[in-house]
Amino acid sequence: MTEPLVDRPSDPAARPRTPVDLADPARYQHGIPHEAFAELRATPGLAWNDNGSFWAVTRHAAVVEVSRDPETWSSAVGHIQIYDIDADALDARASMIDMDPPIHTRLRRLVSSAFTPRHVQDYRAAIRRRVVDRLDALEAAGGGDWVDLVAKPIPIGVICDLMGVPADDHDLMIELSDHLVAGTSSEPLDPGAYGNTTELRLLPFNSPAAHGLNQYALDLGERRRREPADDLVTKLIQAEVENEAGVRERLTDDEFANFFRLMIFAGNETTRSAMGHLARHLIEFPDQFERVRADRSLLASAAEEVVRYSSPILYFRRTATRDAVLDGTPVAAGEKVVMWYAAANFDEAVFDDPLRFDVARPTLPPNVAFGGGGAHFCLGASLARLELVELIDEWLDRGLRLEPTAEPVVVDSNFVNGLEHVEVQIS
């Protein structure tokens, strides 16, 4: 419980409101709404957002508190995005990220060893080869769309290699991931895309791209049953998980497909969004990267600052399982709280001059771009950091500069702080 208790009216109509509608995707078309988030952080307690009916959690300490108490703030009750879904859709859509311990813990153990900080170092050489290949292409062309040439292919290539997705299918994985994000935007995809016949309410992100990923997963899984390989898909196909009765069982087709979809999306989206923003940072803060060029010991903190400043995932939602007090505000059982990482990462109480991009910023206390800790801390955080470090390092080795040739195009989403296009030229 956070003290002191902030006086809040019992009448929902009298609750303090957010200064803007934080659920509106258009609110993020010009970047993170720092002014609105700063106003919320400066106001004691939580504020209520009418569209979506949720409490906005914007301070770093409160985000960490929610993240580390899954018994009170559940991912499984009502799922992890702002909008509500029907009870029968919860099981159909559920992946590991939509579950609470102990089920979440048992599933996470299936793949966690591949993403430990020590283990991901084994991928360094392969990551560097992908980085070199993509920067060679950008340099040979004299520029182009940084997102298409660099930010998209590097992380999807890395996670697809780990999963066992053939190289010829990497572009399809990019396409499907793009359309999953469209499920959080104001312009949804055609409901029948990718041969989908399932009601959208039963699909993650309400997107037919989820159907496309599920079908691809089942086809690849069947191939791995016939021809096992040294990859995570084979590991998932062969894995046995202890159920609530203590009986060990193989993953069902739905559980496997949901797991595959989560790994492709989560293992790709955060990193590519951060890499997309990196191009803007290279353009806007060249002096900061000159510091890193001169002192490569700053690579890790520079990558962390890219992630903090970008805040690639804007929020995650939790639902109160009991009456509780959060940030001094009474929250009733069943009410939604939305952790705005994009606000907490600029909390003045934690980060000195938070709107300043500083490659030497201390990494403790940590930003919450990968979550505020606890059971749902991003499984691929170490991998994402390594990919960013290798990209920054190789870029600085080349002694190049970027110049913009057009205004960046922002992803139309209230969930992902991503970039569709960043057109640049090399100078």
C-alpha positions as CSV (number, residue, x, y, z in Angstrom):
1,M,0.0,0.0,0.0
2,T,1.3,3.4,-0.9
3,E,0.9,6.2,1.7
4,P,-0.5,8.8,2.2
5,L,-4.0,7.9,1.1
6,V,-5.3,10.4,-1.4
7,D,-8.9,11.4,-0.9
8,R,-11.0,10.1,-3.8
9,P,-14.7,10.5,-4.3
10,S,-16.7,7.2,-4.1
11,D,-18.9,8.4,-7.0
12,P,-17.2,7.3,-10.3
13,A,-18.5,10.4,-12.0
14,A,-16.6,12.6,-9.5
15,R,-13.2,10.9,-10.1
16,P,-10.3,13.0,-11.3
17,R,-9.9,12.5,-15.1
18,T,-6.8,12.3,-17.3
19,P,-6.1,15.6,-19.1
20,V,-6.4,13.8,-22.5
21,D,-7.8,10.5,-23.7
22,L,-4.8,8.1,-23.3
23,A,-6.6,5.3,-25.1
24,D,-6.9,7.2,-28.4
25,P,-4.2,6.0,-30.9
26,A,-4.2,9.5,-32.5
27,R,-2.7,10.8,-29.2
28,Y,0.6,9.2,-30.1
29,Q,0.9,10.3,-33.7
30,H,3.4,12.9,-32.7
31,G,5.3,10.9,-30.2
32,I,4.8,10.3,-26.4
33,P,2.4,12.9,-25.0
34,H,5.0,14.1,-22.4
35,E,3.1,17.2,-21.3
36,A,0.0,15.2,-20.4
37,F,2.0,12.5,-18.6
38,A,4.0,15.1,-16.7
39,E,0.7,16.7,-15.5
40,L,-0.5,13.3,-14.3
41,R,2.8,12.6,-12.4
42,A,2.5,16.0,-10.8
43,T,-1.0,15.3,-9.5
44,P,-1.3,13.1,-6.3
45,G,-2.9,9.7,-6.8
46,L,-4.3,8.1,-9.9
47,A,-6.5,9.6,-12.6
48,W,-9.4,7.9,-14.4
49,N,-9.6,7.6,-18.2
50,D,-13.2,7.3,-19.4
51,N,-12.5,5.7,-22.8
52,G,-11.6,2.1,-21.7
53,S,-12.5,2.8,-18.1
54,F,-9.1,2.5,-16.4
55,W,-6.9,4.1,-13.8
56,A,-3.8,5.6,-15.4
57,V,-0.5,4.6,-13.6
58,T,2.2,7.0,-14.6
59,R,4.8,7.1,-11.8
60,H,7.8,4.8,-11.8
61,A,7.3,3.5,-8.3
62,A,3.6,2.6,-8.9
63,V,4.5,0.8,-12.2
64,V,7.1,-1.3,-10.3
65,E,4.6,-2.0,-7.5
66,V,2.0,-3.3,-9.9
67,S,4.5,-5.3,-11.9
68,R,5.8,-7.2,-8.8
69,D,2.4,-8.1,-7.3
70,P,0.6,-10.4,-9.8
71,E,-1.6,-11.7,-7.1
72,T,-3.3,-8.3,-6.7
73,W,-2.8,-7.0,-10.2
74,S,-3.6,-9.8,-12.6
75,S,-2.7,-10.4,-16.3
76,A,-5.1,-13.3,-16.6
77,V,-8.3,-11.5,-15.4
78,G,-9.5,-9.5,-18.3
79,H,-6.1,-9.8,-20.2
80,I,-3.3,-7.2,-20.8
81,Q,-4.7,-4.6,-23.2
82,I,-7.0,-1.7,-22.5
83,Y,-10.1,-3.0,-24.3
84,D,-12.3,-5.7,-22.7
85,I,-12.8,-9.1,-24.3
86,D,-15.5,-11.7,-23.7
87,A,-14.9,-14.5,-21.2
88,D,-15.0,-17.2,-23.9
89,A,-12.2,-15.3,-25.8
90,L,-9.8,-15.3,-22.9
91,D,-8.9,-19.0,-23.2
92,A,-8.9,-18.9,-27.0
93,R,-6.5,-15.9,-27.1
94,A,-4.3,-16.7,-24.1
95,S,-0.6,-16.9,-24.4
96,M,2.0,-16.9,-21.6
97,I,1.9,-13.1,-21.4
98,D,-1.9,-13.3,-20.5
99,M,-1.3,-15.7,-17.6
100,D,-0.4,-15.4,-13.9
101,P,1.9,-17.6,-11.8
102,P,2.1,-20.5,-11.4
103,I,0.9,-21.4,-14.9
104,H,2.9,-18.5,-16.4
105,T,6.0,-19.6,-14.5
106,R,5.8,-23.2,-15.8
107,L,5.4,-22.0,-19.4
108,R,8.2,-19.5,-19.2
109,R,10.6,-22.1,-18.0
110,L,10.3,-23.9,-21.4
111,V,12.2,-21.2,-23.2
112,S,13.8,-19.1,-20.5
113,S,17.3,-20.8,-20.7
114,A,17.7,-19.5,-24.3
115,F,17.4,-15.9,-23.1
116,T,19.6,-15.7,-20.0
117,P,22.2,-12.9,-20.2
118,R,25.0,-15.4,-20.3
119,H,23.4,-17.5,-23.0
120,V,22.5,-14.7,-25.4
121,Q,26.2,-13.8,-25.6
122,D,26.5,-17.0,-27.7
123,Y,24.4,-15.1,-30.4
124,R,26.7,-12.1,-30.6
125,A,28.6,-13.2,-33.7
126,A,25.4,-14.1,-35.6
127,I,23.8,-10.8,-34.6
128,R,26.8,-8.8,-35.7
129,R,26.7,-10.6,-39.1
130,R,23.1,-9.5,-39.5
131,V,23.9,-6.0,-38.5
132,V,26.9,-5.8,-40.9
133,D,24.7,-7.1,-43.8
134,R,21.9,-4.6,-43.2
135,L,24.3,-1.6,-42.8
136,D,26.2,-2.7,-45.9
137,A,22.8,-2.6,-47.8
138,L,22.0,0.9,-46.4
139,E,25.4,2.2,-47.1
140,A,25.5,0.8,-50.7
141,A,22.2,2.5,-51.4
142,G,23.3,5.8,-49.9
143,G,20.3,5.7,-47.6
144,G,16.7,4.7,-47.8
145,D,14.0,3.6,-45.3
146,W,15.9,2.8,-42.1
147,V,13.0,0.8,-40.8
148,D,12.7,-1.5,-43.9
149,L,16.5,-1.9,-44.4
150,V,17.7,-2.1,-40.8
151,A,15.1,-2.0,-37.9
152,K,12.8,-4.7,-39.2
153,P,15.1,-7.4,-40.6
154,I,17.6,-7.6,-37.8
155,P,15.4,-8.5,-34.8
156,I,13.0,-10.7,-36.8
157,G,16.0,-12.5,-38.3
158,V,17.4,-13.2,-34.8
159,I,14.2,-14.4,-33.2
160,C,13.3,-16.5,-36.3
161,D,16.7,-18.2,-36.2
162,L,16.1,-19.1,-32.6
163,M,12.6,-20.4,-33.3
164,G,13.7,-22.3,-36.4
165,V,11.7,-20.3,-39.0
166,P,13.3,-20.7,-42.4
167,A,15.0,-17.6,-43.9
168,D,12.6,-17.5,-46.8
169,D,9.7,-16.9,-44.4
170,H,11.3,-14.0,-42.4
171,D,9.5,-11.4,-44.6
172,L,6.2,-13.1,-43.9
173,M,6.9,-12.9,-40.1
174,I,7.6,-9.2,-40.5
175,E,4.3,-8.7,-42.4
176,L,2.2,-10.6,-39.9
177,S,3.8,-8.8,-37.0
178,D,3.1,-5.4,-38.7
179,H,-0.6,-6.4,-39.0
180,L,-0.8,-7.5,-35.4
181,V,0.1,-4.0,-34.4
182,A,-2.7,-2.8,-36.8
183,G,-5.1,-4.5,-34.4
184,T,-4.3,-1.7,-31.9
185,S,-4.8,1.1,-34.4
186,S,-7.7,3.0,-35.8
187,E,-7.4,1.2,-39.2
188,P,-7.9,-2.5,-38.7
189,L,-7.1,-5.2,-41.3
190,D,-9.7,-6.9,-43.5
191,P,-11.3,-9.5,-41.2
192,G,-10.8,-12.2,-43.9
193,A,-7.1,-11.6,-44.4
194,Y,-4.9,-14.7,-44.4
195,G,-7.9,-17.0,-44.9
196,N,-9.3,-16.1,-41.5
197,T,-12.8,-17.3,-40.7
198,T,-12.6,-16.8,-36.9
199,E,-14.5,-14.1,-35.1
200,L,-12.0,-11.2,-34.5
201,R,-13.0,-11.0,-30.9
202,L,-11.5,-14.5,-30.4
203,L,-8.1,-13.4,-31.9
204,P,-5.3,-11.6,-30.2
205,F,-5.2,-7.9,-31.1
206,N,-8.6,-8.6,-32.8
207,S,-6.5,-9.2,-35.9
208,P,-6.7,-11.8,-38.6
209,A,-2.9,-11.7,-38.7
210,A,-3.0,-13.7,-35.5
211,H,-4.8,-16.4,-37.5
212,G,-2.1,-16.3,-40.1
213,L,0.6,-16.7,-37.4
214,N,-1.3,-19.5,-35.7
215,Q,-1.6,-21.4,-39.0
216,Y,2.0,-20.9,-39.8
217,A,3.0,-22.2,-36.4
218,L,0.9,-25.3,-36.7
219,D,2.4,-26.1,-40.1
220,L,6.0,-25.5,-38.9
221,G,5.3,-27.6,-35.7
222,E,4.1,-30.5,-37.9
223,R,7.3,-30.3,-39.9
224,R,9.4,-30.4,-36.6
225,R,7.5,-33.4,-35.4
226,R,8.7,-35.2,-38.6
227,E,12.1,-33.6,-38.7
228,P,13.3,-32.3,-35.3
229,A,15.9,-29.6,-35.2
230,D,18.0,-27.6,-32.7
231,D,15.5,-24.8,-32.3
232,L,12.8,-23.5,-29.9
233,V,9.9,-24.8,-32.1
234,T,11.2,-28.4,-31.7
235,K,11.7,-27.8,-28.0
236,L,8.1,-26.5,-27.6
237,I,6.7,-29.4,-29.6
238,Q,8.5,-31.9,-27.5
239,A,8.0,-30.2,-24.1
240,E,5.8,-31.5,-21.3
241,V,4.3,-29.1,-18.8
242,E,2.8,-30.0,-15.4
243,N,-0.8,-29.1,-15.3
244,E,-2.8,-28.0,-12.2
245,A,-3.4,-31.6,-11.3
246,G,0.4,-32.3,-11.3
247,V,0.2,-34.4,-14.5
248,R,2.8,-33.7,-17.2
249,E,1.2,-33.0,-20.7
250,R,2.3,-31.8,-24.1
251,L,1.2,-28.4,-25.2
252,T,-2.1,-28.5,-27.2
253,D,-2.1,-27.1,-30.7
254,D,-3.7,-23.9,-29.5
255,E,-1.2,-23.5,-26.7
256,F,1.7,-24.1,-29.0
257,A,0.4,-21.7,-31.6
258,N,-0.2,-19.0,-29.0
259,F,3.3,-19.5,-27.7
260,F,4.8,-19.3,-31.1
261,R,2.9,-16.1,-31.9
262,L,4.0,-14.5,-28.7
263,M,7.6,-15.3,-29.3
264,I,7.6,-13.9,-32.8
265,F,5.8,-10.7,-31.9
266,A,7.4,-10.0,-28.5
267,G,10.9,-11.1,-29.7
268,N,10.6,-8.7,-32.6
269,E,8.4,-5.7,-31.9
270,T,10.1,-4.0,-29.0
271,T,13.6,-4.3,-30.5
272,R,12.6,-3.1,-34.0
273,S,10.7,-0.1,-32.5
274,A,13.8,0.8,-30.5
275,M,16.0,0.4,-33.6
276,G,13.6,2.6,-35.6
277,H,13.9,5.3,-33.0
278,L,17.7,4.9,-32.9
279,A,17.8,6.4,-36.4
280,R,16.1,9.5,-35.0
281,H,18.4,9.6,-32.0
282,L,21.5,9.4,-34.3
283,I,20.1,12.4,-36.2
284,E,19.0,14.5,-33.3
285,F,21.8,13.8,-30.8
286,P,25.0,13.3,-32.8
287,D,27.2,14.7,-30.0
288,Q,25.9,12.1,-27.7
289,F,26.9,9.3,-30.1
290,E,30.3,11.0,-30.6
291,R,30.8,10.4,-26.9
292,V,30.2,6.7,-27.4
293,R,32.5,6.6,-30.4
294,A,35.3,7.9,-28.3
295,D,34.5,5.7,-25.3
296,R,32.9,2.3,-26.1
297,S,32.4,1.6,-22.4
298,L,29.3,3.7,-22.9
299,L,27.7,1.3,-25.3
300,A,25.6,-0.5,-22.7
301,S,24.3,2.7,-21.2
302,A,23.7,4.2,-24.6
303,A,21.6,1.2,-25.6
304,E,19.6,1.5,-22.4
305,E,19.0,5.2,-23.0
306,V,17.7,4.4,-26.5
307,V,15.2,2.0,-25.0
308,R,14.2,4.4,-22.2
309,Y,13.8,7.3,-24.5
310,S,11.9,5.3,-27.1
311,S,9.7,3.4,-24.7
312,P,8.7,1.0,-27.5
313,I,5.7,-0.5,-25.7
314,L,3.5,2.3,-24.4
315,Y,1.6,0.4,-21.7
316,F,0.4,-2.9,-20.3
317,R,-2.8,-3.4,-18.3
318,R,-3.6,-5.3,-15.2
319,T,-6.9,-5.9,-13.4
320,A,-7.4,-5.7,-9.6
321,T,-8.3,-9.1,-8.0
322,R,-9.3,-7.4,-4.7
323,D,-9.9,-4.0,-3.3
324,A,-6.5,-2.3,-2.9
325,V,-4.7,1.0,-2.7
326,L,-2.3,2.0,-5.4
327,D,-0.3,5.3,-5.4
328,G,-2.6,6.5,-2.6
329,T,-5.8,5.8,-4.6
330,P,-8.4,3.1,-3.6
331,V,-8.9,0.7,-6.5
332,A,-11.9,-1.7,-6.4
333,A,-11.7,-5.3,-7.3
334,G,-12.3,-5.8,-11.0
335,E,-11.1,-2.3,-12.0
336,K,-8.4,-1.9,-14.6
337,V,-5.0,-0.2,-14.0
338,V,-2.9,0.7,-17.0
339,M,0.9,1.0,-16.5
340,W,2.1,3.7,-18.8
341,Y,5.8,2.8,-19.3
342,A,6.1,5.8,-21.6
343,A,5.2,8.0,-18.6
344,A,7.2,6.2,-15.9
345,N,10.4,6.3,-18.0
346,F,10.3,10.0,-17.7
347,D,9.5,10.3,-14.0
348,E,11.3,13.3,-12.6
349,A,11.5,11.6,-9.2
350,V,13.7,8.8,-10.7
351,F,15.5,10.3,-13.8
352,D,17.4,13.5,-13.7
353,D,16.3,15.9,-16.4
354,P,14.3,13.0,-18.0
355,L,13.7,14.7,-21.4
356,R,17.5,14.9,-22.0
357,F,19.0,12.1,-24.1
358,D,22.1,11.1,-22.2
359,V,24.2,8.1,-23.3
360,A,26.0,8.1,-19.9
361,R,22.8,8.1,-17.8
362,P,23.1,5.7,-14.9
363,T,21.3,2.4,-15.6
364,L,20.2,2.2,-11.9
365,P,17.5,2.7,-11.0
366,P,16.4,0.9,-14.2
367,N,13.9,2.2,-16.7
368,V,10.7,0.1,-17.2
369,A,10.7,-0.2,-21.0
370,F,11.1,-4.0,-20.5
371,G,8.6,-4.0,-17.6
372,G,8.9,-3.1,-13.9
373,G,10.3,-6.4,-12.8
374,G,8.5,-9.4,-11.4
375,A,7.1,-12.5,-13.2
376,H,6.4,-10.7,-16.5
377,F,9.7,-8.9,-16.9
378,C,10.6,-9.1,-20.7
379,L,12.0,-12.5,-21.4
380,G,14.1,-11.1,-24.3
381,A,15.5,-8.0,-22.6
382,S,19.1,-9.2,-22.7
383,L,18.8,-10.2,-26.3
384,A,17.3,-6.9,-27.3
385,R,20.0,-5.0,-25.5
386,L,22.7,-7.0,-27.2
387,E,21.2,-6.4,-30.6
388,L,21.1,-2.6,-30.0
389,V,24.7,-2.6,-28.7
390,E,25.9,-4.4,-31.8
391,L,24.1,-2.1,-34.1
392,I,25.3,1.1,-32.4
393,D,28.9,-0.3,-32.2
394,E,29.0,-1.2,-35.9
395,W,27.4,2.1,-37.0
396,L,30.0,4.0,-35.0
397,D,32.8,1.9,-36.5
398,R,31.8,3.1,-40.0
399,G,32.1,6.8,-39.1
400,L,28.9,7.7,-40.9
401,R,26.2,10.3,-40.3
402,L,22.4,10.1,-41.0
403,E,20.3,12.9,-42.4
404,P,16.5,12.8,-42.7
405,T,14.9,13.1,-46.1
406,A,11.3,13.0,-45.0
407,E,9.2,13.2,-41.8
408,P,9.1,9.9,-40.0
409,V,5.8,8.0,-40.3
410,V,4.5,6.8,-36.9
411,V,2.7,3.5,-36.3
412,D,-1.0,4.2,-35.7
413,S,-1.3,2.5,-32.3
414,N,-1.9,3.3,-28.7
415,F,0.1,0.2,-27.7
416,V,3.3,0.2,-29.7
417,N,5.5,3.4,-30.0
418,G,6.8,2.3,-33.4
419,L,7.8,3.9,-36.7
420,E,6.5,2.8,-40.1
421,H,9.1,4.6,-42.1
422,V,12.3,6.7,-41.4
423,E,13.7,7.9,-44.7
424,V,17.3,8.9,-44.4
425,Q,20.4,9.5,-46.4
426,I,24.0,8.8,-45.4
427,S,26.4,11.7,-45.3
